[in-house]
Amino acid sequence: MRALILGLGLALAGCRGATRWETEPKPATAVRGMVVCEHDLATQVGVDVLERGGNAVDAAVATALALAVVLPEAGNLGGGGFAIVATRDGEARALDFRETAPSGASLDAYLAPDGSALAERALRGALSVGVPGSPAGLWELERELGSKRFSFAELAAPAIALASRGFPVDARLADELAEPKLRAALVADPEAAETFYPGGRALEEGDVLRQPALARTLERLASSGPDGFYRGEVAERLVARLSRETPASTLSLSDLEGYRAKWREPLIGWFRGYELVTMPPPSSGGLILLQTLGVLDGFPLDTRRAEVLAEERAAPSADRDPNGLDDRAVHWWIEALRRAFAERAAHVGDPDFVDVPLDRLVGAEWTARARVSIGENAAPTIESLLPAPPEGTQTTHLSVVDALGNAVSLTTTLNSGWGSRLSSDGVLLNNQLDDFALPGVANQFGLVGSAANALQPGKRPLSTMTPTIVRQSDRSVVLVIGGPGGPRIVSSVLGVLLRILVLGQTLDDAVRAPRLHQQWRPPTTDFEAGWSPRLLDGLERRGHAVRRDVEPWGSVQVIQIDRAGEPHGVSDPRRPGGVRATRREP
Ligand code: GLY
């Protein structure tokens, strides 16, 4: 296992700003199991598995399959994702089931004759579709770490029932389906039109959504394993569907047959005495999280907080952040994120194709150089600190703990909402190829990149998904966290962790608290509503470009286990979701 110890990360327990875990040496493992995700029906599926004696992996797989049905725009079989698992015996595992570029994919297909990028091709339609990873990934996760008390078919049964019998459409789905641009795209896809717009009318809140084709595909996966999806009729129809849409589509039967989920060494870092287990490339989320925390660990966040709280006591002001944050501390936070994202753009890509300098990017030297490069004012023009390499919403997350001490943090995505907006056998297909860096243009998230993340056949596009598990030094789990939001995933997860581990906020407050996002390019930092105007004015005086009151983003799904071993879950109030614990005495 790769153990990347962050610069000065081993802060002493019991220091100022200590959380309740730091003052208590050892939480028990969870006394109950818990599932948190973005749809309550899927939450119920996972908790039923735990109550029937399943472990966290069984429950995560059953929940993910249910999300493929009840959250069709995001939870999915036609996309891919990542999972971090912490097992009761202290092991940490990372599963990569990210989509791959088809073996016949060529950058030329995304370029105009003058060499400029045709970004729309990577975002919509057949050329945006990567080889799906979720069917292989969920199967592999269960095969390797499931309890073996259930067959995959048993875990898939609730999802199949939800797809064939149907379930009531909620307000969020109804609102999405009514959106004119999405409607025009989905109505053009014969399957999606029949499923979501029967008789030409968008399903409304309370209508029953039935997905018989998806139920049949799930049944094939359940009975034949990955071959039920990656070979035979389902695979043939998928390839034919894409070729009909765009004759230049290169996604082939051999691409589907050849797809494999991969176990990777998790990234491990330390912050304030806690161990963070998170996703390595081809996600950049874990790397950015560890880099940012490593840089921040060297700034006197606690001292600054104590000073701000003392100022507040001396001269109370509604204008001050109630948790002791001020523009100086938030300036450090923004600049740390900016430097981590600059490295992402320059150096990070699929590690099977490029040599990602992971050890250097989280090593003591990079961390120290990044830290000393942060002065008192914004540095929007900062570049990567490492030499250039040679030339050469929609996502969803679930967090599960079981009473045995196992935990799963799993994020999957179609990329943007409803993916490519093409479907086959009830499966909406991803548009993940937009996550590659096309020359000279930013992707849909405004992210830019380099050769490290250039499109190549068979390569996995760079992600920012950040499934993460925080453990104590004895390897007992204290937090399971992740969420959707493209590059905003890592800033959402980072914000919640900083608020809990540094500011001592409760889980609920930390998730509700307003967020900030900085990703190097563009240099502007986005702020949700709710930040203190005094703090934002102070940042502007330091030269930060501040965008205020940006629409809320992200949907963090998090479980915290307290020192008595009781799990507390929060499903981000920014979107609907569910939190369910197993009964006390099953
Ligand atoms: N498609 C968004 C991500 O993987 O970060």
Residues whose N, C-alpha, C, O or C-beta is under 5 A from the ligand:
A	BS01	LIG	T413 N415 D435 L462 S463 T464 M465 G486
